Amino acid sequence: MTLNSLSEALWHERRLLELLLFKLEEEQLVLTSGRSRWLAQATREVESVLDEIRSAEIARAVEAEAVAATLGLDGGASLAELAAAAPAPWDELLRTHRDAFASLTSEIGRMADDNRELLALSHRATQETLASLEHSVRTYDETGQRRTESLGAQLLDRSI
């Protein structure tokens, strides 16, 4: 049955969205730990799940189009429109999927925003640290000429 196939595609996509949320949280844990060794791996895993989601979205769109045709709706019908036209118990199941998608995408958006902010802060802190490691400071003397002063000995925190 077409509605059954659509439901299976929706379940698959929901599982992938939950996996994406998990991978984003893993990435955030790596970012907040201050240990960047696994950051590239965590980012690759997020990108891999995003690729899987893109494929799942295409499969879901194909199934949704078939269901829309079966229900007498336009091919681009939304999940809410499909739920409104579907017979029981499919109507409630499609609404549940729609609500779950809305909740997951909201959580994913917040987590992705948080991770971007953490990356920006980390980048800025790294830039500031590198700038402070210059061996000299350039200032101007009383005549307006550039003058270089040596900072002397410096300590470097290798945990950065």
C-alpha positions as CSV (number, residue, x, y, z in Angstrom):
1,M,0.0,0.0,0.0
2,T,1.3,3.5,-0.8
3,L,0.6,5.0,2.6
4,N,2.5,2.2,4.2
5,S,5.5,2.9,2.0
6,L,5.3,6.6,2.8
7,S,5.2,5.8,6.5
8,E,8.3,3.6,6.2
9,A,10.1,6.4,4.4
10,L,9.1,8.9,7.1
11,W,10.3,6.5,9.9
12,H,13.6,6.1,8.1
13,E,14.0,9.9,7.7
14,R,13.1,10.4,11.4
15,R,15.8,8.0,12.5
16,L,18.3,9.8,10.4
17,L,17.3,13.1,11.9
18,E,17.7,11.7,15.4
19,L,21.1,10.4,14.3
20,L,22.0,13.8,13.0
21,L,21.0,15.4,16.4
22,F,23.2,12.8,18.1
23,K,26.2,13.5,15.9
24,L,25.8,17.3,16.4
25,E,25.7,16.7,20.1
26,E,28.9,14.6,19.8
27,E,30.5,17.4,17.8
28,Q,29.5,19.9,20.6
29,L,31.0,17.7,23.2
30,V,34.3,17.6,21.3
31,L,34.1,21.4,20.9
32,T,33.4,22.1,24.6
33,S,36.1,19.6,25.8
34,G,38.8,21.9,24.4
35,R,40.4,18.9,22.7
36,S,40.2,19.3,18.9
37,R,41.8,16.0,18.0
38,W,38.4,14.4,17.0
39,L,36.7,17.5,15.7
40,A,37.4,16.7,12.0
41,Q,36.1,13.2,12.5
42,A,32.9,14.5,14.3
43,T,32.4,16.9,11.4
44,R,32.8,14.2,8.8
45,E,30.2,12.1,10.6
46,V,27.7,15.0,10.6
47,E,28.3,15.5,6.9
48,S,27.8,11.8,6.2
49,V,24.5,11.8,8.0
50,L,23.4,14.9,6.1
51,D,24.2,13.0,2.8
52,E,22.0,10.1,4.0
53,I,19.2,12.5,4.9
54,R,19.3,14.1,1.4
55,S,18.9,10.6,-0.2
56,A,16.1,9.8,2.3
57,E,14.3,13.1,1.4
58,I,14.3,12.2,-2.2
59,A,12.8,8.7,-1.5
60,R,10.2,10.3,0.8
61,A,9.3,12.9,-1.8
62,V,8.7,10.1,-4.4
63,E,6.4,8.2,-1.9
64,A,4.6,11.4,-0.9
65,E,3.9,12.2,-4.5
66,A,2.4,8.7,-5.1
67,V,0.2,9.1,-2.0
68,A,-0.9,12.6,-3.1
69,A,-2.0,11.2,-6.4
70,T,-3.8,8.3,-4.7
71,L,-5.6,10.8,-2.4
72,G,-6.4,13.2,-5.3
73,L,-4.1,15.9,-4.2
74,D,-1.5,17.9,-6.1
75,G,2.0,16.4,-6.3
76,G,3.6,18.9,-4.0
77,A,1.2,18.4,-1.2
78,S,2.6,19.0,2.3
79,L,2.6,16.3,5.0
80,A,-0.2,18.2,6.8
81,E,-2.3,18.2,3.6
82,L,-1.6,14.5,3.1
83,A,-2.7,13.8,6.7
84,A,-5.9,15.9,6.3
85,A,-6.9,13.8,3.2
86,A,-5.7,10.4,4.5
87,P,-8.1,7.9,6.0
88,A,-7.8,6.8,9.7
89,P,-5.4,5.6,11.2
90,W,-3.0,7.1,8.6
91,D,-4.2,10.6,9.2
92,E,-3.0,10.5,12.8
93,L,0.2,8.7,12.0
94,L,1.1,11.3,9.4
95,R,0.3,14.2,11.8
96,T,2.6,12.5,14.4
97,H,5.4,12.3,11.8
98,R,4.9,15.9,10.9
99,D,5.0,17.0,14.6
100,A,8.2,14.9,15.1
101,F,9.8,16.4,12.1
102,A,9.0,19.9,13.3
103,S,10.4,19.2,16.8
104,L,13.6,17.5,15.5
105,T,14.4,20.2,12.9
106,S,14.0,22.8,15.6
107,E,16.4,21.0,17.9
108,I,18.8,20.4,15.1
109,G,18.7,24.1,14.2
110,R,19.5,25.1,17.7
111,M,22.3,22.6,18.1
112,A,23.8,23.6,14.8
113,D,23.7,27.3,15.8
114,D,25.3,26.5,19.1
115,N,28.1,24.5,17.4
116,R,28.7,27.4,14.9
117,E,29.0,29.8,17.8
118,L,31.4,27.5,19.6
119,L,33.5,27.2,16.5
120,A,33.6,31.0,16.0
121,L,34.6,31.5,19.7
122,S,37.3,28.9,19.4
123,H,38.6,30.4,16.2
124,R,38.7,33.9,17.7
125,A,40.5,32.6,20.8
126,T,43.0,30.8,18.6
127,Q,43.6,34.0,16.6
128,E,44.1,36.1,19.8
129,T,46.5,33.5,21.2
130,L,48.5,33.4,18.1
131,A,48.6,37.2,17.9
132,S,49.9,37.4,21.5
133,L,52.8,35.1,20.6
134,E,54.4,37.6,18.3
135,H,58.0,38.2,19.4
136,S,57.7,42.0,19.3
137,V,55.2,44.7,19.7
138,R,55.2,47.6,17.2
139,T,54.5,51.0,18.7
140,Y,55.3,54.6,17.7
141,D,57.9,56.8,19.3
142,E,57.6,60.5,20.1
143,T,58.6,61.4,16.5
144,G,55.9,59.2,15.0
145,Q,58.3,56.5,13.8
146,R,57.5,52.8,14.2
147,R,59.5,51.3,17.0
148,T,59.8,47.6,17.9
149,E,60.0,46.6,21.6
150,S,61.0,43.1,22.6
151,L,58.6,41.4,25.0
152,G,61.3,39.2,26.5
153,A,60.5,35.6,27.7
154,Q,57.0,34.2,27.2
155,L,55.2,31.2,28.5
156,L,53.2,29.0,26.1
157,D,50.3,26.9,27.3
158,R,50.5,23.8,25.1
159,S,47.0,22.7,25.9
160,I,45.6,25.3,23.5
